Amino acid sequence: MIDESGATTPTQPKQQLPPPRKDVKPASSGLLAHLRRDIDVRHADLILIVCCMLSGLCDSVAFNATGAFVSMQTGNTIILSLGAASLPPNQPTLWLRALISLVSFWLGCFFFARFARHFLASPRSRLTLFASFAIQSCCLIAAAALAQSHVIPSFAQTSLRTVLDAEGTKHREEIENNNLSLAPLALMAFQFGGQIVASRTLGYNEVPTNVLTSLYCDFLSDPLLFSAKGGIWADKKRNRRFAAVVMSFVGGISGGWVQRSKGGMAAALWMAVFIKVCTTVGWLCWKAEKKEGEGGKKAEV
């Protein structure tokens, strides 16, 4: 190279940057890959069994407050059928509450099933399960907040029956005519649609989380019901059904006693929120399914 004075200066070689390392990925990419991994479905039934407790807990609140259910929709179907004959006569709008809960549950099943199939990741990925349960948590939070606000008479009391006995027919009419009670019912029933969809997605059809009639039948019909061959844990489906029934009872009993406390129905619903949020966060750190070449076997449930 010739400078302005005419002297020749040696040419400086261009500085070569080291090639990018292929084994280093951006942090965001690593996090996204973690979230998009499918979970190992083995032991995922534990979360579904906890969800059975939620069903018993929330149904105890909903039935005590409104006479309708939010999880076990068989009861709502019968209530709706009785409404065609104007029964029961002292609760003329009970059929409407049952209908709202039933339709909301249908919408929940419809929404969460398609959400799982068409979300950004596979139905069994950490991201999809987390997002699904996060939506369910938001529904429960909204229902608990409405109960806590005391704007809905039936959800503002510790016991609907006690209130009716104390304040008479006038208060009964206020509760019957207060359509705000439909909002918590709809929110809770909608999110329970997501629970049963999750049980199907994970392959645990024997733990639907909100149906007990078929659980009773399948449990008692099991030919290995009293068998201890291979150990008590050998019949996994039997054990799951038994645990689901027990947890439903635990949820219902817990909900009843919490409602008798000063916190009332709102406290029971906030308890349900806490449990649901814990299950939601749990999906983020759930063990991933081992892929081919990682030395793992396909998960068996």
C-alpha positions as CSV (number, residue, x, y, z in Angstrom):
1,M,0.0,0.0,0.0
2,I,1.4,3.5,-1.0
3,D,0.7,6.4,1.4
4,E,0.5,10.1,0.6
5,S,4.3,10.6,0.8
6,G,4.9,7.9,-1.7
7,A,6.3,5.4,0.7
8,T,5.3,1.8,0.6
9,T,3.8,0.4,3.8
10,P,3.1,-3.3,4.4
11,T,-0.5,-4.4,4.0
12,Q,-2.3,-5.3,7.3
13,P,-4.1,-8.6,7.0
14,K,-7.8,-8.5,7.9
15,Q,-8.7,-9.7,11.4
16,Q,-10.4,-13.1,11.2
17,L,-13.3,-13.6,13.6
18,P,-13.7,-17.1,15.1
19,P,-16.5,-19.1,13.6
20,P,-19.7,-19.3,15.6
21,R,-20.0,-22.4,17.9
22,K,-22.6,-24.7,16.7
23,D,-23.1,-26.2,20.1
24,V,-24.2,-22.9,21.7
25,K,-27.8,-21.9,21.2
26,P,-29.5,-18.7,22.2
27,A,-31.1,-18.8,25.7
28,S,-34.5,-18.1,24.3
29,S,-34.1,-21.0,21.8
30,G,-33.2,-23.4,24.6
31,L,-36.2,-22.3,26.7
32,L,-38.6,-22.7,23.8
33,A,-37.2,-26.1,23.1
34,H,-37.7,-27.0,26.7
35,L,-41.3,-25.9,26.6
36,R,-42.1,-27.6,23.3
37,R,-40.8,-31.0,24.5
38,D,-43.5,-33.6,25.1
39,I,-43.8,-34.7,28.7
40,D,-43.2,-38.2,30.0
41,V,-46.8,-39.3,30.7
42,R,-45.7,-41.8,33.3
43,H,-47.0,-40.5,36.6
44,A,-48.9,-37.7,35.0
45,D,-51.9,-39.4,36.4
46,L,-50.9,-37.9,39.8
47,I,-51.9,-34.5,38.5
48,L,-55.2,-35.8,37.2
49,I,-56.0,-37.4,40.5
50,V,-55.4,-34.1,42.2
51,C,-57.8,-32.6,39.7
52,C,-60.4,-35.1,41.0
53,M,-60.1,-33.4,44.4
54,L,-60.7,-30.1,42.6
55,S,-63.9,-31.5,41.1
56,G,-65.2,-32.5,44.5
57,L,-64.2,-29.2,46.1
58,C,-65.8,-27.0,43.4
59,D,-68.9,-29.1,43.1
60,S,-69.5,-28.9,46.9
61,V,-69.4,-25.1,46.6
62,A,-71.5,-24.9,43.4
63,F,-74.2,-27.2,44.7
64,N,-74.4,-25.6,48.1
65,A,-74.7,-22.1,46.5
66,T,-76.9,-22.8,43.5
67,G,-78.2,-26.4,43.6
68,A,-76.4,-27.1,40.3
69,F,-73.1,-28.8,39.6
70,V,-70.0,-27.6,37.7
71,S,-68.1,-30.8,37.2
72,M,-70.5,-33.8,37.3
73,Q,-72.8,-33.0,34.5
74,T,-75.0,-36.0,34.9
75,G,-76.8,-34.3,37.7
76,N,-77.3,-31.1,35.7
77,T,-78.8,-33.2,32.9
78,I,-81.4,-34.6,35.3
79,I,-82.1,-31.1,36.7
80,L,-82.6,-29.8,33.3
81,S,-85.0,-32.6,32.4
82,L,-87.0,-31.9,35.6
83,G,-87.2,-28.3,34.6
84,A,-89.4,-29.3,31.6
85,A,-92.1,-30.3,34.2
86,S,-91.4,-27.2,36.4
87,L,-89.7,-29.2,39.1
88,P,-88.6,-28.8,41.7
89,P,-91.5,-26.3,42.4
90,N,-89.6,-24.2,44.9
91,Q,-86.7,-23.5,42.6
92,P,-88.1,-22.3,39.3
93,T,-84.8,-21.2,37.8
94,L,-82.7,-24.2,38.9
95,W,-83.1,-25.6,35.4
96,L,-81.5,-22.4,34.0
97,R,-78.4,-22.8,36.2
98,A,-78.1,-26.4,35.3
99,L,-78.3,-25.4,31.6
100,I,-75.7,-22.7,31.8
101,S,-73.3,-25.1,33.6
102,L,-73.9,-27.8,31.1
103,V,-73.5,-25.6,28.0
104,S,-70.3,-24.0,29.5
105,F,-68.9,-27.5,30.1
106,W,-69.7,-28.4,26.4
107,L,-67.9,-25.2,25.3
108,G,-65.0,-26.0,27.5
109,C,-64.6,-29.5,26.0
110,F,-64.9,-28.1,22.5
111,F,-62.4,-25.2,23.1
112,F,-59.7,-27.1,25.0
113,A,-59.8,-30.1,22.6
114,R,-59.1,-27.9,19.6
115,F,-56.7,-25.7,21.6
116,A,-54.6,-28.8,22.3
117,R,-54.6,-29.9,18.7
118,H,-53.9,-26.5,17.1
119,F,-51.7,-24.8,19.6
120,L,-48.1,-23.9,18.8
121,A,-46.8,-27.2,20.2
122,S,-48.0,-30.8,20.4
123,P,-50.9,-31.6,22.7
124,R,-48.6,-33.3,25.2
125,S,-45.9,-30.7,25.3
126,R,-45.1,-28.7,28.4
127,L,-46.2,-25.5,26.7
128,T,-49.6,-26.7,25.7
129,L,-50.4,-28.3,29.0
130,F,-49.2,-25.2,30.9
131,A,-51.2,-22.9,28.7
132,S,-54.3,-25.0,29.0
133,F,-54.1,-25.2,32.8
134,A,-53.3,-21.5,33.0
135,I,-56.6,-20.7,31.2
136,Q,-58.4,-23.0,33.6
137,S,-56.7,-21.2,36.6
138,C,-57.8,-17.8,35.3
139,C,-61.4,-19.1,35.2
140,L,-61.2,-20.3,38.8
141,I,-59.6,-17.0,39.9
142,A,-62.4,-15.1,38.3
143,A,-65.0,-17.3,40.0
144,A,-63.3,-16.9,43.4
145,A,-63.0,-13.2,43.0
146,L,-66.8,-12.9,42.3
147,A,-67.5,-15.0,45.4
148,Q,-65.1,-12.9,47.4
149,S,-66.8,-9.6,46.2
150,H,-70.1,-10.5,47.9
151,V,-72.1,-9.3,45.0
152,I,-73.7,-12.7,44.5
153,P,-75.9,-13.6,47.6
154,S,-75.7,-17.3,47.2
155,F,-71.9,-17.4,47.0
156,A,-71.5,-14.8,49.8
157,Q,-72.9,-17.2,52.4
158,T,-71.3,-20.1,54.3
159,S,-74.4,-22.2,53.8
160,L,-77.4,-21.5,51.5
161,R,-79.7,-23.8,53.6
162,T,-78.7,-21.9,56.8
163,V,-79.4,-18.5,55.2
164,L,-82.8,-19.6,53.9
165,D,-83.8,-20.9,57.3
166,A,-82.7,-17.7,59.0
167,E,-84.1,-15.1,56.5
168,G,-87.0,-16.9,55.0
169,T,-88.6,-17.0,51.6
170,K,-87.7,-13.4,50.6
171,H,-84.0,-14.2,50.6
172,R,-84.7,-17.4,48.6
173,E,-86.4,-15.3,45.9
174,E,-83.4,-12.9,45.8
175,I,-81.1,-15.8,45.2
176,E,-83.4,-17.3,42.6
177,N,-83.7,-14.0,40.7
178,N,-80.0,-13.0,40.9
179,N,-78.5,-14.0,37.5
180,L,-75.0,-13.1,38.6
181,S,-74.8,-16.6,40.1
182,L,-74.6,-17.9,36.6
183,A,-71.2,-16.3,36.1
184,P,-69.2,-18.4,38.6
185,L,-71.1,-21.5,37.4
186,A,-70.1,-20.9,33.8
187,L,-66.5,-20.1,34.6
188,M,-66.0,-23.2,36.7
189,A,-67.9,-25.6,34.3
190,F,-65.9,-24.2,31.3
191,Q,-62.5,-25.0,32.9
192,F,-63.7,-28.4,34.0
193,G,-64.1,-29.2,30.3
194,G,-60.4,-28.6,30.0
195,Q,-59.7,-31.1,32.8
196,I,-61.4,-34.0,31.2
197,V,-59.8,-33.1,27.8
198,A,-56.4,-33.3,29.5
199,S,-57.2,-36.8,30.8
200,R,-57.9,-37.9,27.3
201,T,-54.9,-36.1,25.8
202,L,-52.6,-37.8,28.3
203,G,-54.2,-41.2,27.7
204,Y,-55.7,-41.7,31.2
205,N,-59.3,-42.4,30.2
206,E,-59.9,-44.3,33.4
207,V,-59.4,-41.0,35.3
208,P,-61.8,-38.5,33.7
209,T,-61.5,-36.3,36.8
210,N,-65.2,-35.4,36.9
211,V,-67.2,-38.6,36.3
212,L,-67.8,-41.0,39.2
213,T,-70.5,-43.3,37.9
214,S,-68.3,-45.0,35.3
215,L,-65.4,-45.1,37.8
216,Y,-67.5,-47.0,40.3
217,C,-68.6,-49.5,37.6
218,D,-65.1,-50.0,36.1
219,F,-63.5,-50.3,39.5
220,L,-65.9,-52.9,40.8
221,S,-66.0,-54.8,37.5
222,D,-62.2,-55.2,37.4
223,P,-61.5,-59.0,37.4
224,L,-58.3,-58.2,39.3
225,L,-60.0,-56.1,42.0
226,F,-58.8,-58.2,44.9
227,S,-55.8,-59.6,43.2
228,A,-52.4,-58.9,44.7
229,K,-50.5,-60.9,42.0
230,G,-47.4,-59.0,41.1
231,G,-47.8,-56.6,44.1
232,I,-50.4,-54.1,45.1
233,W,-49.2,-51.7,42.4
234,A,-49.5,-54.1,39.5
235,D,-53.1,-53.2,38.5
236,K,-52.4,-49.6,37.7
237,K,-55.9,-48.7,36.3
238,R,-57.6,-50.2,39.4
239,N,-55.4,-48.1,41.7
240,R,-56.0,-44.9,39.7
241,R,-59.7,-45.4,39.8
242,F,-59.6,-46.0,43.5
243,A,-57.5,-42.9,44.1
244,A,-59.7,-40.8,41.9
245,V,-62.8,-41.8,44.0
246,V,-61.0,-41.1,47.3
247,M,-59.8,-37.7,46.2
248,S,-63.2,-36.7,45.0
249,F,-64.5,-37.5,48.4
250,V,-61.6,-35.6,50.0
251,G,-62.3,-32.6,47.9
252,G,-66.0,-32.6,48.7
253,I,-65.5,-33.0,52.4
254,S,-62.8,-30.4,52.5
255,G,-65.0,-28.0,50.6
256,G,-67.8,-28.5,53.0
257,W,-65.7,-27.8,56.1
258,V,-64.0,-24.8,54.6
259,Q,-67.4,-23.4,53.7
260,R,-68.4,-23.6,57.4
261,S,-65.5,-21.4,58.3
262,K,-65.4,-17.6,58.4
263,G,-64.0,-17.6,54.9
264,G,-67.1,-19.3,53.5
265,M,-67.4,-20.3,49.9
266,A,-64.9,-17.8,48.7
267,A,-62.2,-19.5,50.9
268,A,-63.1,-22.9,49.4
269,L,-62.7,-21.5,45.9
270,W,-59.4,-19.8,46.6
271,M,-58.2,-23.1,47.9
272,A,-59.2,-24.6,44.6
273,V,-57.3,-21.8,42.8
274,F,-54.1,-22.5,44.8
275,I,-54.3,-26.2,43.9
276,K,-55.0,-25.5,40.2
277,V,-52.1,-23.0,40.0
278,C,-49.7,-25.5,41.5
279,T,-50.7,-28.1,38.9
280,T,-50.3,-25.5,36.2
281,V,-46.7,-24.6,37.3
282,G,-46.0,-28.3,37.7
283,W,-46.2,-28.9,33.9
284,L,-43.3,-26.5,33.3
285,C,-40.8,-28.7,35.2
286,W,-42.4,-32.1,34.4
287,K,-39.9,-34.7,33.1
288,A,-39.7,-34.8,29.3
289,E,-40.4,-37.8,27.2
290,K,-37.2,-39.5,26.0
291,K,-36.8,-39.5,22.3
292,E,-35.4,-42.3,20.1
293,G,-31.6,-42.4,20.5
294,E,-31.7,-41.1,24.1
295,G,-31.8,-44.6,25.6
296,G,-35.3,-44.4,26.8
297,K,-38.3,-46.6,26.3
298,K,-41.7,-45.5,25.2
299,A,-43.8,-44.5,28.2
300,E,-46.4,-46.9,29.3
301,V,-49.5,-45.9,31.2
